[in-house]
C-alpha cells in the first residue's frame, strides 16, 4: 500500500472525527473544533502555570495580590466553572503590560499592566478577557486546529513526491505562509475578539460597568505602544477592539447590575 493510498483511506475517518469533535463557546455560541480532551487541557494548563511561576518573580505583598484576587474571584464566580481551580497571581515585571490565562483558570497579571488598567474596573476588563479565554478553551482549540493542518501538509508533501526538490520546497513554503496569514493569524485575532466579547459580559455580571473596557482600550491606544499591521498580528488593532466593544456594549449592559457594595478603587501604586 502506498503512502498516498493510506492517506486517502484515513482521510474519511479523520473527517468524521473532526465532525464529531464539535463544541460550542459560551455566550457567543460559536461552533468550535475541539479534539483535545478537557482533562488533558487542564493538566497541561496546571503544569505550564507552575513552571511559569517558578521562573518568574511573583509578588507577595498582600495589598497587591488581594487587589487582583478580589477582582479575579468576582469574575470567576460568575463564570460558571466551579470545576476549574481558579488561581490569580501577580508577576513583578514593570515592562510587561500584559496578563495571561492558561487552561483550567490559571491567570497571572504583570505589574506593568497596573498603570494602564488604572483601577479595579479596568483590571476587571483585563481579567474578564483572560477568563473568557479559559471558558472558551481557546488554547485547546488552537491545538485542535493544528491537527487538520498537519494532515493537509502531509497530504501535500505526498502529492508532491515526484516533483523536483525546488518545486517541493517552493510549494511547501507557500503552503506554510498561506496557512499562517490566511488561517492561523485570522483565527488568533478572532479568538482575541471573542475573549473581549465574553469578558465584557463577565465583568458586567460581576458588577463592573462594561464601559470601563472601552476606556481601557482607549488608554492602551493613547499609550502609543507600536503594534504590527492587523493582518500580520495575533491580536485585533486597538481601533478594531474599540469598535467591537462599542457594538457589544448594549448586550453587556443587560447583564450589568450595579452592586452598591462594590467600589471601584485605584490599583496599588496607581494614583486616583
N, C-alpha and C positions, 0 to 999 in steps of 0.2 A: 504494500500500500504506500503510495507516495504521500509526501507531507501535504500536498495540495488536496488530495483526496480526503485525508484525515481531517484537514481544516474544514472542508465542505461538509463532512459528516457531523463535526462538532458544532458547527455554526447554528443549526436549528435548535440544538439543546441549549446553547448559550443564549439565544434569543428568548426562548421560553423561560429560562432562569431570570433574565432581565425583566421580562414582563411580570413574573411572579413576585419580584422584589420591589414593588412599588409601595411608597409610604406617602403620607400627607402631612404637610407642615402646619403646625398650629397657627391659627389666626389668618394666615394668608391662604390656606387651603390649597397650596401648590402641590402637585404630584411630584414626587422625587424618587430617583433610583437609589435604593438602599441595599447593598449587597454585604454590608458589614454588620454582624450581629451586635445588638446593643451591649451585651455583656463584654464582648471583646473591645468595643469602643470605650466603655467605662474603665476597663483595666488599663488600656493604653493611656487614657487621659490621666489617671491617678499616678501612673509610673512617670509620665513625662512631667507632670506638675512637681512631683517630689524631686526629680532631677534638676529642674529649673531652680527651685527654691534652695537646693543645696549649694548651687554655684552662685546664687545672687546674694546681694547684701539686703536682707529683709529688715523692715522697720519694726521695732518692738515698743515704741512709745505708745502707750495706751490711748493718748489723745488722738493720735493719727490713725492707729489701727481701728479703734472703735468708731471713728467718724466714717470710715469706709465700710466697716461691717454693718453698721446701723442701716445705711442706705442699701447695701447689698442684700441684707437679710429681709428687708421690707419687700424688695423686688422678688427675691427667691420665694417668699411666702405666697405671692400671687401667681407665681409661675406654674403652679400645679404639678410639680415633680417631686413629691415627698421622698421618692426612692433615690434621688440624687443626694450625694453627700456634699452639700454646698460649702465651699470654703472661699474666703475673701482675704487675700494677703496684700501687703504693700511692699514694693521693692524700692529701695533708696537709689534712685538714679535721676538726677535733675535734668539730664539731657534727653531722656526718653519721654516724649509727650505721648504716652500710649497706655494701653491696657490690653489684656488678652484673656481669652477663655479657652479652657480645654474641656474635652468631653466629661460629662458627669458633674458639671457645676464647679469646676476648679477655675477660679478667677483671680487675677493679680492686676494691681494698678501701680504704675510707676509714679514716683513723686513729681516728676516733670510735668505730669498732667494737671496737677492741682491749680497752677495759676490760670490755665485756660478753662478748666471746669468751674473754677472760682468758688462755687458754693455747693451745698448738698443737692440742689435741684439739677445743676449742671452735671454733677457726678452721677445722679440718677439716670440722666440721659446716656452717659457712657456705660454704666453698669447694666442698664436695660438692654443696650445694644449687645453687650457681651453675653448676657443671659439669653438673649434671643438666638445667638449663635449656638449656644448649648442646647436650647429647646429644639431647634431645627436640625440638630445633629449635622451641621454643615461640614465638619471635618470628615465624618464617616461618608457623607455624600460625595465629597471630593475624592476620597479613596475609591468609592464605588465607581465614580465616573472614569477613573483611570483604567479600569479593567477592560471595558469595551474598546477604549483607545489602544490599549496594548494588543488586544486581539486583532484589531484592524491593522496595526503596524506589522504584526507577524504575517497576516494575510498578504499585505502589500509586499513585504520582503520576499515571501514565497513566490508571489506572482512575478516579481522582477528577477527571479533566479537566473534566467537565461540572458538577461541584459548585461551590457558591459559594466564593469565596476564604476566607471564615471557616471553612467546613467543611473545606476542604483543609488549612488551617493547623492546625486542631484535631486532625485525624486524623494528620497527619504528625508533629506534636509527640508525640501518644500513641504512635505507632509508634516514634519515637526513644527515648522514655523506656522503653517496654516492651522494646526491644532492649537498652538499657543495663542495666536492672535484671534483666531476665529471661534474657538471653543472655550479654552481654559480661562483666558483673561475675562471675556464677557461673562462667563459663569461665575467667576470670583466676584466681579462687580455686582452681579445680580444677588449673590448671597449677602454681600455687604449691605445692599439696599434693603434686602429682606430683613436683616438683623436690625436695621434702623426702624423699619416698619413695626416689627414685633416689639422692639424696645420702647417705642413711643407708646404703645398700648400698655405695656407692663409698668412703665413709670407712672402712667395715668391711673392704673388700677391700684398702684401703691400709694397714691395720694399726692404725687408731684405734678404740677402743671406742665403738660406736654409742650407748651410754648417754650419752655426752657431748653428743649432740644434744638429748636431753630436758633435761639440766641447763642447756644454753644457753637454751632457750626458757623455762625456769623463771626464769632470771636476767632475760631480757627482760621477763617479766611483773612481776617484783619491781621492775624499774626504774621502773615507774609511768608510762611513756610512754602518753599517751592515744591511743586508736585509735577510728575510727568504728565504728558498729554493723556487724556482719559482712555483712549483706545489702546494704549500700551501699559495701562495701570491696573493694579489689582483692585483698586477702590474707585468709586464714582468721584467726580470732581466736587469741590465744595459747592459750586453753583447747583449741580445736579442734586446733591443731597438736600440743599435748602428747598429747592422746588419740590422734591419728593415729599419732604416733611410737611410743607405747606398744603400739599394735596391730601395728606393723611391726617392732618390735624382734626378735621371735623369728625372722623371716625374715632380718633383717640379721645376727643372731648366727651364722647358718650360714655366712656369708662371712668372719666375723672370725677371723683367725689372728694372735694377738699376736706382734709382732716384737720379740725381745729387744734388738735394736739401735736400736729406736725409743723415744726418750724424750720424754715429754710435758713441755714446758718453758713457763714463763710467756712471754707475748709481750713484746716490748721496751716498757719503760715501765710494765709492769703488775707489781705485786707478786706474790709466790708464794702 
